[in-house]
Each structure stands twice: as C-alpha cells, then as structure tokens.
Amino acid sequence: MAAEARLSGDAELASSLKKLRKHSVGAWLANLLVFEQPRDIERLVNLGVGLRSPRQTLDREQIRRVSKEKGDAVSKLVQDARSKASRAGQSVSTAASQELEATLEAAFADPQAAESLLGGRLSGGLLYSGLGFGEQAAAGSTTDPKSSPSSRRAKSADKIAAERSLAKAQHEAEQADADLATASHAVADATQELTRLKSAEALARRRSNEAHAKVSAGQTKLGKLR
C-alpha cells in the first residue's frame, strides 16, 4: 500500500503507511477471535481469573479439571481461528498457530496479558513469564531436586527466553517477507513504467526522424525550384 501511494504521488501517505507496524499472523488471528468470538475469549480469561482468586481454594483434582477446560478451549479457539483464516484466503503456518496458542495461554494465566488480548489491537504475540498454573505448579511438595521450585523457575525462564527469541525471529521473518513483497511490487511497477517510457521514446524518435526527413526533402525541392 505504501508503494502504491508513492507511485500515485502521495508521498505523505506513503510515509505514514511505512511507519505502521505489520501485525504477525498469530496476533491477527488473536484479534480476529476477540472481535468475532468475544464470549469464547472472555470464557477462557474467566477460567484463569477463577483459578487465581484468593477466595478460591482448589485441590489438585479441581486444578486438573480447570487445566483441561483451558486446554480444550485453547484448542478449539486455535481451530476456529485457522478456519476463519482459510475462508479469508490467509495461510496459517505452524509457527503462527503456536504464537496464537501462546497468546491465549498467556491471557488465561496473566491479567495484564488478558487485558491486552481483550483490547483486540495486538501487533505481536503474548508470552506468559510466570510459572503458570496446573499440575506442575501444584506439585511443589516433591523432594526430587530436579523438581524443586528453583529448578522449575530456571527451566521456565529458559523456555520463556527461547519462546521469545523464536517469536521475535518469526516476526522479523514475516516483516522481511512483507518488505520483500513491497520491494518486488515496486520493482515490477517501475519496470512496467520503464517499458512504457522506452516505447514512448522510440515513438518520439521515429516521429522526429520522419519530421526531419520531410524538412530535408522540402529544402531540396525548394532549392531546385530556385
């Protein structure tokens, strides 16, 4: 769109468009769900709110049940989003599906992430930076050193860092693809314009040669008459 605006002579619009941040596919899918299936998104968020409530005392079985409900809800939302994207002609890669899933998981687990998602204006995916909820977080009574809270925190931090690096790389790759498409479009337009200008130049040169030939012929004829 920026290239089209620039070619039409609207440099100001082109500059404004170039400054806009391109949404990742995962973020676009999340926003789409918020606008088209708000009740399903709110139901997922409320599951997390109920689990975190200080007045709510849950045993392991209840936590397991809520975790299953969350997993089922996230899976269905991801499937619904993929269907919507397919109808819109947008392909969804495995990475984009994982980004959407991570965003929904974050909204379930973290109030700030939920607020960001419900705003429907994400440009990138969300990641939860805490220990999360479910059986792993509830199993802190084990004496195995590998299952200690500090060990789980370190493993969780490493996983989060890796997920963030992957999400950033995916977003940069998508942005690079978009920039490449824009540049290719601009090159195609410029090539087409160059071809048109060369044809116009050739026509103008032929007409010029013909006109000069007529002038020369006229001068010769006039000279003979004199």
Summary of the structure (lengths in Angstrom):
residues: 226
radius of gyration: 30.8
end to end distance: 65.6
largest distance: 121.7
contacts: 603
relative contact order: 0.11
helix: 79%
strand: 0%
